[in-house]
Amino acid sequence: TLSCGGDRSSSSSRPKDGFKSQSDRRSGGALNRLKCEYALFADFHQFVLRDASADWMDLADRWTQETVEAMFVQGDGYVAVGTARNTTVPVTISVEDSKPDTPPDGADRTAAGRLSVPTGELVVTGVTDNGASGGRIAIPPGDYEVTVFFRGLDSVSEDGLSGDDRYEVVLWPARQYERRPS
Protein backbone atom coordinates (compact mmCIF):
# COMPACT_ATOMS: atom_id res chain seq x y z
CA THR A 1 0.00 0.00 0.00
CA LEU A 2 1.21 3.49 -0.85
CA SER A 3 0.50 6.34 1.54
CA CYS A 4 1.75 9.85 2.27
CA GLY A 5 3.02 10.83 5.67
CA GLY A 6 2.49 14.35 6.82
CA ASP A 7 4.28 17.59 6.73
CA ARG A 8 3.51 20.12 9.39
CA SER A 9 2.61 23.09 7.25
CA SER A 10 -0.27 25.26 8.30
CA SER A 11 -1.91 25.36 4.89
CA SER A 12 -5.68 25.27 5.23
CA SER A 13 -5.90 23.20 2.05
CA ARG A 14 -4.27 20.26 3.81
CA PRO A 15 -6.28 17.60 5.61
CA LYS A 16 -6.18 17.71 9.40
CA ASP A 17 -3.59 14.92 9.52
CA GLY A 18 -1.05 17.36 8.05
CA PHE A 19 -0.51 16.19 4.51
CA LYS A 20 -2.04 16.51 1.10
CA SER A 21 -2.16 13.44 -1.08
CA GLN A 22 -3.81 12.33 -4.26
CA SER A 23 -3.94 8.76 -5.44
CA ASP A 24 -5.35 6.84 -8.37
CA ARG A 25 -6.60 3.28 -8.11
CA ARG A 26 -6.63 0.48 -10.66
CA SER A 27 -9.89 -1.23 -11.44
CA GLY A 28 -9.02 -3.98 -8.96
CA GLY A 29 -8.66 -1.43 -6.17
CA ALA A 30 -4.86 -1.67 -5.87
CA LEU A 31 -3.05 1.61 -5.55
CA ASN A 32 -0.86 2.37 -8.54
CA ARG A 33 0.01 6.07 -8.16
CA LEU A 34 0.52 8.47 -5.32
CA LYS A 35 1.22 12.21 -5.19
CA CYS A 36 2.34 13.93 -1.97
CA GLU A 37 2.93 17.66 -1.58
CA TYR A 38 5.25 19.21 0.98
CA ALA A 39 6.59 22.62 1.98
CA LEU A 40 10.18 21.56 2.77
CA PHE A 41 12.73 23.64 4.64
CA ALA A 42 15.60 23.61 2.15
CA ASP A 43 18.33 24.75 4.52
CA PHE A 44 21.72 24.82 2.82
CA HIS A 45 19.81 24.86 -0.53
CA GLN A 46 18.79 21.19 -0.44
CA PHE A 47 16.37 18.51 0.66
CA VAL A 48 16.72 14.73 0.91
CA LEU A 49 14.75 11.64 -0.05
CA ARG A 50 16.05 8.55 1.71
CA ASP A 51 15.22 5.09 2.90
CA ALA A 52 14.34 5.12 6.61
CA SER A 53 17.44 3.01 7.33
CA ALA A 54 19.89 4.98 5.16
CA ASP A 55 23.03 6.50 6.65
CA TRP A 56 23.32 9.85 4.85
CA MET A 57 25.99 11.42 7.04
CA ASP A 58 28.38 11.57 4.06
CA LEU A 59 26.09 13.98 2.19
CA ALA A 60 28.22 17.09 2.82
CA ASP A 61 31.25 15.33 1.28
CA ARG A 62 29.26 14.38 -1.81
CA TRP A 63 28.51 18.00 -2.76
CA THR A 64 31.25 18.67 -5.32
CA GLN A 65 31.43 21.35 -8.00
CA GLU A 66 29.86 18.85 -10.41
CA THR A 67 26.95 17.88 -8.11
CA VAL A 68 26.31 21.52 -7.14
CA GLU A 69 25.98 22.39 -10.84
CA ALA A 70 23.70 19.35 -11.39
CA MET A 71 21.71 20.26 -8.23
CA PHE A 72 21.61 16.53 -7.44
CA VAL A 73 23.55 14.05 -5.30
CA GLN A 74 23.26 10.28 -5.62
CA GLY A 75 24.06 8.62 -2.29
CA ASP A 76 23.79 5.12 -0.87
CA GLY A 77 20.10 4.82 0.04
CA TYR A 78 19.39 8.53 -0.51
CA VAL A 79 19.31 11.33 -3.05
CA ALA A 80 19.72 15.03 -2.28
CA VAL A 81 18.10 17.68 -4.43
CA GLY A 82 19.61 21.17 -4.68
CA THR A 83 17.29 24.17 -4.52
CA ALA A 84 17.52 27.75 -5.74
CA ARG A 85 16.35 29.10 -2.39
CA ASN A 86 17.69 28.54 1.12
CA THR A 87 14.22 28.58 2.67
CA THR A 88 10.93 26.68 2.52
CA VAL A 89 10.16 25.41 -1.01
CA PRO A 90 7.21 23.53 -2.55
CA VAL A 91 8.01 19.89 -3.35
CA THR A 92 5.79 17.28 -4.97
CA ILE A 93 6.68 13.61 -4.68
CA SER A 94 4.95 11.33 -7.21
CA VAL A 95 5.21 7.55 -7.03
CA GLU A 96 4.17 5.82 -10.25
CA ASP A 97 3.78 2.13 -11.03
CA SER A 98 5.93 2.49 -14.17
CA LYS A 99 8.02 5.05 -16.01
CA PRO A 100 5.79 7.98 -16.99
CA ASP A 101 4.95 8.00 -20.71
CA THR A 102 5.54 11.73 -20.99
CA PRO A 103 7.45 14.00 -18.66
CA PRO A 104 5.66 16.98 -17.13
CA ASP A 105 5.82 20.17 -19.20
CA GLY A 106 7.78 23.27 -18.33
CA ALA A 107 10.84 21.98 -16.51
CA ASP A 108 13.87 24.31 -16.43
CA ARG A 109 16.12 21.32 -15.91
CA THR A 110 16.05 17.70 -14.81
CA ALA A 111 18.23 15.34 -12.81
CA ALA A 112 17.99 11.57 -12.53
CA GLY A 113 19.25 8.76 -10.34
CA ARG A 114 18.30 5.59 -8.55
CA LEU A 115 17.13 5.08 -4.98
CA SER A 116 17.02 1.87 -2.97
CA VAL A 117 14.18 1.76 -0.41
CA PRO A 118 14.53 -1.69 1.23
CA THR A 119 12.39 -0.76 4.26
CA GLY A 120 9.46 0.51 2.17
CA GLU A 121 9.59 3.77 4.09
CA LEU A 122 10.69 6.80 2.05
CA VAL A 123 11.67 9.77 4.21
CA VAL A 124 11.32 13.25 2.68
CA THR A 125 13.09 15.92 4.72
CA GLY A 126 15.13 19.08 4.92
CA VAL A 127 18.70 18.39 6.02
CA THR A 128 18.55 20.30 9.32
CA ASP A 129 14.94 20.05 10.47
CA ASN A 130 14.80 16.41 11.66
CA GLY A 131 11.88 15.76 9.32
CA ALA A 132 9.72 18.55 10.74
CA SER A 133 8.89 19.95 7.28
CA GLY A 134 8.68 16.62 5.50
CA GLY A 135 7.18 13.25 6.08
CA ARG A 136 7.33 9.54 5.46
CA ILE A 137 5.83 7.81 2.45
CA ALA A 138 4.96 4.11 2.58
CA ILE A 139 5.91 2.44 -0.71
CA PRO A 140 6.67 -1.15 -1.70
CA PRO A 141 10.27 -2.04 -0.76
CA GLY A 142 12.69 -2.07 -3.68
CA ASP A 143 14.78 -0.01 -6.05
CA TYR A 144 13.33 3.05 -7.76
CA GLU A 145 14.30 5.27 -10.67
CA VAL A 146 14.15 8.93 -9.66
CA THR A 147 13.75 11.99 -11.87
CA VAL A 148 13.63 15.53 -10.51
CA PHE A 149 11.96 18.31 -12.50
CA PHE A 150 13.09 21.81 -11.50
CA ARG A 151 10.74 24.70 -12.33
CA GLY A 152 10.81 28.46 -11.85
CA LEU A 153 14.52 28.66 -11.06
CA ASP A 154 14.77 32.04 -12.84
CA SER A 155 11.98 33.49 -10.67
CA VAL A 156 14.09 33.58 -7.51
CA SER A 157 14.75 37.10 -6.22
CA GLU A 158 18.25 38.53 -6.12
CA ASP A 159 18.42 38.05 -2.34
CA GLY A 160 17.35 34.40 -2.80
CA LEU A 161 14.45 34.61 -0.37
CA SER A 162 11.41 34.68 -2.63
CA GLY A 163 10.43 33.06 -5.90
CA ASP A 164 8.14 30.65 -7.66
CA ASP A 165 10.64 27.81 -7.87
CA ARG A 166 9.22 24.35 -7.27
CA TYR A 167 10.48 20.81 -7.42
CA GLU A 168 8.76 17.64 -8.59
CA VAL A 169 10.31 14.28 -7.84
CA VAL A 170 8.93 11.27 -9.72
CA LEU A 171 9.78 7.72 -8.64
CA TRP A 172 8.89 4.41 -10.25
CA PRO A 173 10.11 0.83 -9.74
CA ALA A 174 13.51 0.26 -11.29
CA ARG A 175 13.64 -2.33 -13.98
CA GLN A 176 15.34 -5.49 -12.79
CA TYR A 177 17.65 -7.11 -15.28
CA GLU A 178 18.21 -10.86 -15.16
CA ARG A 179 21.62 -12.21 -15.95
CA ARG A 180 21.53 -14.77 -18.69
CA PRO A 181 23.88 -17.73 -18.53
CA SER A 182 26.79 -17.42 -20.98
N, C-alpha and C positions, 0 to 999 in steps of 0.2 A: 504494500500500500504506500502511495506517495502522500505526503502531507507537509504543509508549511509549518514552521515554528516561528513564534512571534518576535517582531521587533517592538520596541517600546516607544514608538513615536506617538504623538498626541493627535494625529490626524483624525478628524471626526469621520472620515470616510472608511476607517478601519473598523472591523468587528471588535467587540469588547474584549476578545482574547488577545488583541494586540497585533494581529497580522492581517494582511489582505491576500487572499489567494483566489485563483480561478483554476478550475480543472475541467477537463473534458473526459467523458466516459465512452468506452466502446459499447457496442450493442449488448455485449454480455455483462456489462456492469463493471468490468475491470478498468481501473484508472490507467490512462495511457499518456496523459500530459498534465503538467502542473506548472502554474506561474505564480511566483511569490514576489512581492514588492517590498523593498526596504528603504529606509532613509539611513544610510550607513555613515558613521563618523570616519572619514578618510584621513585620519591623522597621518602625518608624514606622506601625504599624497598616495594612499593605497588602502586597499581592503583585501581580505583573504577568504578563499573558499578552501575548506580542508576536511579531511576525514576526521571524525571525533577522536581517533587515536593517533593522529599524525603529530610528529615532533617537528615543529616549524621554527625552531629557535635559530636555525641557520639562515633565515630569510634576509637579514641585514647584509650578510656576506654575499648573497646571490644578486643583490642589486649592483650591476656593473654598468658601465657606459652603454653597452649594447642593450641590456634589459631595461634601463631607464628610457632609452629611445623607443624601444618596443612597447613600453608601458605594460610589461608582462613578465612574470617570473614563473618558471616551471620548477616546482620543488618535489620532494618525495612525499606524496600524500597530500599535497596542497598546491594551489596556484595563488599568486598575488597579482592584483590588477592595479596598475598605476592610474591616478586620477589627476585631472587638471587643477582641482581645488583641494586645499588642505582643510576641509571642513565637511559638513554633512552633505552627502550627494545621493541622488536617487539611483537605486540599483534594482533591476528586475532579473530574477533568476528563473529561467524556463527549463523544465526537464521534459524532454520529448522521448517517445518510444523508439524513434529512429532519426537519422540525419534529416534535418528539415529540407524539403524539396527546393525552397527558395529562401535565400537569406532576407532578413528584414531590410526595408529600404532606408536610405538616408544615413548610412554609417560614414563617419569621417575616416575611420580606420578600423581594422580588425586585428585580433591576435588569437592564436589557437594553441592548444596543448592537450594534454591527457591527464586525467585525475583518477586515482585509485581510491575507492570508497569501500573498503572491506567491511566496515561496521554497519553500513547502510544509514549512517547518520552524517549528513553534510552540514558542516558548521559554516555559517556566513557571518563575518565579523570585521570590525575595524581592528587595527593591530594593537591599539592601546586601551580599548574600552572593555576588555574582558567579555565581549559578546553583548554588551548592553544595547548596542544599536542594531544588532543583527538577530540571528535566530538559528534554529536547527531544522533541517529539512530531512524527513524520512524518505529514503529512496531504496530501491533494491541494491543490495551489496554488489560491487563489481567495479569494473573499469569504465570510465566515461571519456568521450571526446568532449572538449570544451572549446567554444568559440566566444570571444568577447567582441561586442559591437560598441564602439565609442561614438557618441553623438554630441554635437554642440560644443566641441572643444574650443572653437573660435569665439564662443559667446562669453567666455570667462573674462571678468573685468581685469584691468591692469593690476589692481592690488590682489587679485586672485581669490577674493572673498565671495563674489557673486557671479552667477552665470546660469545658463540653461543646459549645462553639460549633464549627460546621463549615460548610464552604462547598462547594457543588457548582456547577460551571460546565458548562453544556451548550452545545455548538456544533453547527451544522448549516449546510450550504451555503445561502448567501443566494440568494433568488430573483432571477433576472436578468429585468429588464423590457426588452422591445424597444420602441423608438420606432416608432410607426406614422406613415407619411407623412400629412401633412395634406391 
